[in-house]
């Protein structure tokens, strides 16, 4: 549950401010959580962060979670891995992939023959906090490609760990997609 107040302003120099609004509250959906960890196994059920339950690959986990679920990505380096989200969700039942708070999750390299490290072709998909330092195995492709609608990538870092590279950064197609708070290099 979030509580907040709003205050408007106008002008750049000598700004004028309105009074604060009454307190408003908003409640996020209670999404079922699933987990992926470099110590897990794709034969697990993904229901807990320990190695006996967490999935092992982002590829398997991102294709397996359903609308109304959140995939918590535990810290680590995910080699030969991708996030591939084709789920078509509703506004109030998004599918979310988010790095565990305080952790760093890095996609080091995609599998052979893979063009993107993050591919979002569905709708109402959210990816938050992923770092991709891999380049496509096919020169001239984009590391991140969004082709669906109403999707968001937050707090991502997209680049390469070596220079020069034969891969472009991010391509956003579709309608009403958001790229926010991210570092692209």
C-alpha positions in Angstrom: 0.0 0.0 0.0 1.4 3.4 -1.0 0.3 6.7 0.4 1.1 10.0 -1.3 0.1 13.6 -1.8 0.3 15.7 -5.0 1.4 19.3 -5.4 1.4 21.2 -8.6 3.8 24.0 -9.7 4.2 26.4 -12.5 7.0 28.6 -13.8 10.8 28.0 -14.1 12.1 31.0 -12.2 9.8 32.4 -9.5 7.8 29.2 -9.4 4.4 29.2 -7.7 3.2 26.1 -5.9 -0.3 24.8 -5.1 -1.1 23.4 -1.7 -0.8 19.7 -1.2 -3.7 17.4 -2.0 -5.4 15.2 0.5 -3.6 11.9 1.1 -4.3 9.4 -1.5 -3.6 5.7 -1.3 -3.0 3.0 -3.9 -2.6 -0.7 -3.5 -0.6 -2.9 -5.8 -1.8 -6.3 -6.8 -0.7 -9.2 -4.7 1.2 -11.1 -7.3 2.3 -14.7 -6.7 6.1 -14.8 -6.7 8.3 -17.2 -8.5 12.1 -17.3 -8.3 15.1 -17.8 -10.5 18.7 -18.3 -9.3 22.0 -19.4 -10.7 22.0 -22.2 -8.2 18.5 -23.5 -9.1 17.2 -26.0 -11.6 14.6 -25.7 -14.3 13.1 -28.9 -13.1 12.2 -27.1 -9.8 8.8 -25.5 -9.2 10.1 -21.9 -8.8 8.1 -21.3 -5.6 11.0 -20.3 -3.3 14.4 -18.6 -3.5 16.4 -21.6 -2.3 18.3 -23.9 -4.7 15.8 -26.7 -4.1 12.9 -24.6 -5.5 14.2 -21.8 -7.7 14.5 -22.2 -11.5 17.9 -22.0 -13.0 17.5 -20.1 -16.3 15.9 -16.8 -17.2 14.8 -18.3 -20.5 12.8 -21.0 -18.8 11.5 -18.8 -16.0 10.4 -15.9 -18.2 8.5 -18.2 -20.5 6.9 -20.1 -17.6 5.5 -17.3 -15.4 1.9 -16.3 -16.1 0.0 -13.0 -16.0 -0.5 -11.9 -12.4 2.9 -13.4 -11.3 6.3 -11.8 -10.5 9.6 -13.5 -11.3 12.1 -12.5 -8.7 15.6 -12.7 -10.2 18.2 -13.5 -7.6 21.7 -11.9 -8.0 24.3 -13.5 -10.2 25.7 -13.8 -13.7 23.4 -15.6 -16.1 25.5 -16.9 -19.0 24.0 -18.2 -22.3 20.6 -16.9 -21.1 17.8 -14.6 -22.3 14.5 -13.0 -21.1 11.8 -13.8 -23.6 8.3 -12.5 -22.7 5.4 -13.2 -25.1 2.7 -13.2 -22.5 -0.4 -11.1 -23.4 -1.6 -9.8 -20.0 -4.3 -7.4 -18.9 -3.6 -4.0 -17.2 -4.4 -5.3 -13.7 -2.7 -8.6 -14.2 0.7 -7.8 -15.6 3.6 -10.2 -15.7 6.7 -8.8 -13.9 10.4 -9.8 -13.9 12.3 -7.9 -11.2 15.7 -8.3 -9.7 15.7 -9.0 -6.0 16.2 -5.7 -4.1 19.9 -5.1 -3.4 21.0 -7.8 -5.8 22.7 -7.4 -9.2 21.6 -9.8 -12.0 23.6 -9.7 -15.2 22.9 -11.4 -18.5 26.5 -12.2 -19.6 25.8 -13.8 -23.0 22.9 -15.1 -25.0 22.7 -18.7 -26.3 24.2 -19.3 -29.8 21.9 -18.1 -32.6 20.0 -15.7 -30.3 19.5 -12.1 -31.5 18.3 -10.4 -28.2 19.1 -10.8 -24.5 15.7 -9.3 -23.7 12.8 -9.8 -26.1 9.3 -8.5 -25.1 6.7 -9.3 -27.7 3.6 -9.6 -25.4 1.6 -6.9 -23.6 1.6 -5.5 -20.0 5.1 -7.0 -19.3 7.4 -5.2 -16.8 11.1 -5.9 -16.5 12.9 -4.1 -13.7 16.6 -4.0 -12.8 18.3 -6.3 -15.3 21.8 -5.6 -16.5 22.7 -6.9 -20.0 26.3 -6.8 -21.0 26.0 -9.3 -23.8 26.0 -8.7 -27.5 23.9 -10.6 -30.0 25.4 -13.6 -31.6 24.2 -12.1 -34.9 26.0 -8.8 -35.8 23.7 -5.8 -36.4 20.9 -6.9 -34.0 19.7 -5.2 -30.9 20.5 -6.4 -27.4 16.9 -5.5 -26.2 13.9 -5.5 -28.5 10.3 -4.5 -27.5 7.7 -5.3 -30.1 4.6 -5.6 -28.0 2.3 -3.0 -26.5 2.0 -1.5 -23.0 5.3 -2.8 -21.7 7.9 -1.2 -19.5 11.6 -1.6 -18.7 12.8 0.1 -15.6 16.3 0.5 -14.1 18.0 -1.5 -16.8 21.6 -1.3 -17.9 22.3 -2.3 -21.5 25.7 -2.3 -23.0 28.7 -4.5 -23.8 31.6 -5.5 -21.7 34.0 -5.2 -24.6 34.3 -2.5 -27.3 33.9 -2.4 -30.2 30.7 -4.3 -30.6 28.5 -5.4 -33.5 25.2 -5.1 -31.6 22.9 -2.1 -31.2 21.4 -1.2 -27.8 17.6 -1.0 -27.5 14.8 -1.0 -30.2 11.3 0.0 -29.0 8.5 -0.8 -31.4 4.8 -1.3 -30.7 2.6 1.2 -28.9 2.7 2.8 -25.4 6.0 1.2 -24.3 8.1 2.8 -21.6 11.9 2.8 -21.0 12.6 4.6 -17.8 15.5 5.1 -15.4 17.9 3.0 -17.5 21.5 3.4 -18.5 22.2 2.6 -22.2 25.8 2.6 -23.4 
